Amino acid sequence: MINGIIFQRKQNIAYKGVEGENWYLNDRYPEIFEKFFEDNIEKSWYDSEYVDVCNDEMFIRKYIELSDVHSIDYRILLCDTEKKHPSVSKIMGLDSEFIGYDYAYAGGSYYSAVYNEICLGSFTEYKLNSNGLFQEYEQIIDFINEREHRINSGENLEKGDFIIYKLFEIQLAIKKGWKLA
C-alpha cells in the first residue's frame, strides 16, 4: 500500500534508504511544522498500524517551498509498506523511480537494518543495488530470515518493530498541477 512520503536531506553516500536526516525543517520551523507533524505523521510509536510518512499536500508543498528558499538539497521518498495508515491511492503529476527495498523502523530514527548491518555491518554476503538497497523482494526476505536466525543464535542485532519499505524516489521536477488522490 502506498503510504506517503518522507523528506530527507541528500547525503553523499551510496545508501539511499529511509534512515537519514529526515524531516530536517521541523527543528528550524517548529511553529510551522511541529504540531502538524506530531498530530498527523509521528504516529507509529502509538499505533502499530501507522508508518511515519506524510500524505498532506499543504504540508508537502510547504516543505518543498522552504527547502528551496534555503537551497537545501533534498530527496522525496515515496514509501509503500504493509501498514494501513496513512494511505494514498495515487500521486498524480509526479514522476518516481523505484530505488529498492529497505528494512527499517516505521518512524522515529527510521533505523535501517540494511544500512547498519549490511552497508556498515557484518552481513557481507548480501549484494545491494546502486542505491544501497535490495533490488528484489525475495532478497530482502532472505536477509530478514537470516537476520532472525542470527538473533535466535545469540548475535547482538537491533531488535524492534521493523517493516519492509518498497521505496521510490520522486523526481524533483515538481509539476504545478500535481496532487494526491
C-alpha positions in Angstrom: 0.0 0.0 0.0 1.4 3.4 -0.9 1.5 5.3 2.4 3.1 8.7 1.7 6.4 10.4 1.6 9.5 11.2 3.7 11.6 14.3 3.2 15.3 13.6 3.5 18.3 15.9 3.2 20.5 14.5 0.5 23.7 12.8 1.6 26.7 11.8 -0.5 26.6 8.1 0.4 25.7 5.0 -1.5 22.8 4.1 0.8 19.5 5.9 -0.3 17.0 4.3 2.1 14.8 5.7 4.9 17.5 6.2 7.6 19.0 9.7 7.3 18.4 13.3 8.1 14.6 13.1 7.7 12.1 16.0 8.3 15.1 18.4 8.6 13.0 21.5 8.7 11.0 20.6 11.8 13.6 22.0 14.2 14.2 25.1 12.0 10.5 25.9 11.8 8.8 24.4 14.8 6.0 27.0 14.7 5.1 25.8 11.2 5.7 22.0 11.3 5.9 20.7 14.9 2.2 20.5 15.8 1.1 19.1 12.4 4.0 16.5 12.5 3.1 15.3 16.0 -0.6 15.1 15.2 -0.5 13.7 11.7 2.8 12.0 10.9 4.6 10.8 14.0 2.1 8.1 15.0 4.0 4.8 14.7 5.1 5.0 18.3 1.5 4.9 19.5 -0.3 2.9 16.8 1.3 -0.2 15.1 -0.9 0.3 12.0 1.0 3.6 11.1 4.2 4.4 9.4 5.6 7.9 9.9 5.1 9.4 6.4 3.1 12.4 5.1 0.3 12.5 2.5 -0.9 16.0 3.2 -0.5 18.2 0.1 -0.2 21.5 2.0 2.5 20.2 4.3 4.4 18.7 1.4 4.2 21.9 -0.6 5.4 24.0 2.4 8.4 21.6 2.9 9.3 21.9 -0.8 8.9 25.7 -0.7 11.1 26.3 2.4 13.7 23.7 1.3 14.0 25.6 -2.0 14.2 29.0 -0.2 17.1 27.7 1.9 18.7 25.9 -1.1 18.6 22.6 0.8 19.5 19.7 -1.4 16.7 17.2 -0.5 15.1 13.9 -1.6 11.5 12.9 -1.5 11.0 9.2 -0.8 7.6 7.6 -1.7 7.0 4.7 0.7 5.0 1.6 0.1 4.6 -0.6 3.2 2.3 -3.2 4.8 1.0 -0.5 7.2 -2.6 0.5 6.8 -2.1 4.2 7.7 -1.7 6.6 6.2 -2.6 5.7 2.6 -2.6 7.3 -0.8 -4.3 5.7 -3.8 -2.1 7.5 -6.2 0.0 10.6 -6.8 -0.8 12.4 -10.0 1.6 14.6 -11.9 4.8 13.3 -10.3 7.4 11.0 -11.7 9.0 8.5 -9.5 11.7 5.8 -9.9 11.9 2.5 -7.9 15.1 2.5 -5.9 14.8 -0.7 -3.8 13.7 -2.3 -0.6 14.7 -1.3 2.9 14.1 -2.9 6.3 13.7 -0.3 9.0 11.7 1.2 11.8 8.3 2.7 10.9 9.4 6.1 12.2 11.4 7.9 14.8 15.1 7.3 13.8 14.0 5.1 10.9 16.8 2.8 12.0 17.6 0.6 9.0 18.9 -2.9 9.4 20.0 -2.8 5.7 22.2 0.3 6.3 23.6 -0.6 9.7 24.0 -4.4 9.3 24.9 -4.7 5.6 26.4 -1.3 4.5 28.2 -0.8 7.8 28.0 -4.2 9.4 28.6 -7.8 9.4 26.3 -9.2 6.7 28.8 -9.2 3.9 27.2 -11.9 1.9 24.4 -9.7 0.5 24.6 -7.8 -2.7 22.8 -4.4 -2.8 21.9 -2.3 -5.8 23.4 1.1 -6.6 21.1 2.7 -4.0 22.4 0.5 -1.2 19.1 -1.3 -1.1 17.8 -4.7 -2.1 16.6 -4.8 -5.7 14.2 -7.8 -5.3 11.6 -8.5 -2.7 12.9 -12.1 -2.4 16.3 -10.9 -1.5 15.1 -8.8 1.5 13.0 -11.8 2.7 16.2 -13.9 2.6 18.0 -11.2 4.6 15.2 -11.0 7.2 15.2 -14.8 7.6 19.0 -14.9 8.1 18.8 -11.9 10.5 16.2 -13.7 12.6 18.3 -16.9 12.6 21.3 -14.9 13.9 19.3 -13.1 16.6 17.9 -16.5 17.7 21.5 -17.8 17.8 22.5 -15.0 20.2 24.0 -12.4 17.8 23.6 -8.9 19.2 21.5 -7.2 16.5 19.0 -4.4 16.9 15.5 -5.7 17.8 12.4 -3.7 17.2 9.4 -3.2 15.0 11.0 -3.3 11.6 9.0 -3.1 8.4 9.8 -3.6 4.7 9.8 -0.4 2.7 9.4 -0.5 -1.1 10.9 2.8 -2.0 10.6 5.2 -4.9 12.4 8.5 -5.3 10.1 11.2 -6.5 11.8 13.3 -9.3 12.0 16.8 -8.1 10.8 18.5 -11.3 7.5 19.2 -9.5 4.8 19.9 -11.9 2.4 22.7 -11.0 -0.7 20.6 -11.2 0.4 17.6 -9.1 -2.0 16.2 -6.4 -2.6 13.3 -4.2 -5.7 11.2 -4.7 
